[in-house]
């Protein structure tokens, strides 16, 4: 099985690794799917790199899949869908988890598949507020391992980001 990099052009689209494999598509070509144009590039035998908008603007993968493990790059949410800046850590964490939830759906996963989450807060004073949002998205029976750290962010408006690991 060859691994792929999928790069999107234009609006949102769905990428599923099994779609590329099941159609036996030639590598290093562009394909028109009902949800957009996707470029498929062979990168090796084991690793798949998946890029989902808006992360296609940056030099990174949204997800890297190795066997049944999904490594998740940073997710944030300091702006809503209309581009308005969200001012509280609760609003930003809700948006962040919603962004992650939508992206995971693109590869047929959900928050219940998360096994590890790193939460990065600008201020440790926001820990309790972040935790109140956390329990609305994760159930006790399916809590992933969580590490919470504080850090500065490139953007002054950003109060929280996450990364993590999920499994199929």
N, C-alpha and C positions, 0 to 999 in steps of 0.2 A: 504494500500500500504506500503510495507516495503522499507526502505531506504537501500542503498548499499554503500560499499566501493569497488572501482575497482582498483586493482593493476596490473600493467603490467609487463611482463617478456620478455626481448628481445627488438626488434625494435619497431618502432612507431605503434600505433594501434588506432582505433577509439572506443570510448566508448560513448554510448548513453543510458541514463537511461531507455528510453522507450524500447530499445532492450532487456534489462534484464527483465523488467516487462512483455513485450509482449510474451516472450518465457516461462514464468512461470518457470524460472530456479530454481533449489534447491539452497538454500543459503549455504555458507561455503564450496563451491566446486569450482573447476577450470573448465573453459569452453574454448573450442577452437573456436574462431571466425576467420573469414577470414583474419582479420587484426592482430591477435595475441592471446595469452592466457591471459585470464582475470580471476582474482579471485573475487568472489562476496561474501561479508560478510554482514550479517544483523547488523545494528547499531542502529536501532530505527524506529519509525513510521513516522518521518517527515523529517529528514535530510539525504541528500545523499552527500557523499564525493567522488570526482572524482580526480584521479591522472593521469596525462598525462606526458609522458617523455618530458623533462629530469628530471622533479620534482619527479619521482618515486625513485630517488636516495636519497631523503631527507625525513625527518620525518614530512611531511606536505601534505596538499591537494592542488591541483591546483585550484579546485573550490569546494565550499560547496554550495549545492542547498537546499533552504528551500522554499517550495511552489513555486512561480514563480520568486524568487529572487536568483541570482547567486552572491555569494561573491567570489571575485577573490584575490588570494594570490599574492605576489610580482612577478613582471615580470621585467626582465632586458634584456640587449642586448649588453654587452660589447665585445662579440665575434661574428663573423659571422659563417656561417654554416661550414666553413673549420677550425674553431678554431683560426682564426687570430684575434688579439685584435684590436678593433676599437678605434681610438684615439680621435675623436671629439664628443661633445655632440649631434650634429646633426646626425652623423652616428649611435651612440648608441641609440638615441631616435627612429630613423627610424627602427632599428633592434628590439627594444623593442616593438613598436607598431605592427610590422610585426609578432613577436612571439605571441603577444596577439591575433591578428587577426586569426592566424592559430589555436591556441588553442580554441578560441571561435567557430570556424568552426567545431571542433570536437564534440561540443554539439549543433550544428545547430543554432548558434548565430553569430552575427557580431558586428563590432564596433558601428553600429547604435542602438544596444541594450544596450549600456553603458549608465548608468544614473549618475554615479559618478566615477571620477578618481582622485586619489592622485598622483601627480608627485613629486618625491623626487630627488632633484638636489644636487650634491656635492657643487656647487658654484652658488650663486644667480646671478652672472655675466652671467650665461648661460641662464637666463630666456628668453630673446628675441630670441635667437637661438632655444630654445625648442619650443617657441610659433610659430615660422615660420614653423616648422615641424608639429605641432599640426593641423594647418589649412589645411594641405594637407590630413589629415586622417579623420577629423571631419568636417561636414558641419554646417553652421550657423543654419540651421533648426533642427539639431540634436546634438547640443553641449551638452555633459554631464556637470554636475556640476564639477568644477575642483578646487582643492586646490593644491597649490605648496608650498613645504617646502624645506629647505636645511638640509642636514645631512651628517655625515661621513658614509662610507660604509666599510664593512669588507675587501673587495678587493680594493686595491688602484687604479686599472684600471677602476673601475665602476664610471661613471659620472652621471647616471640617472637610476631610477627604478620607477615602478608604481604599484599601486594596485587599486582595484575599486569594483564597483557593477554594475551588468547588470540585465535585466529582460527579461523573455520569452514573 
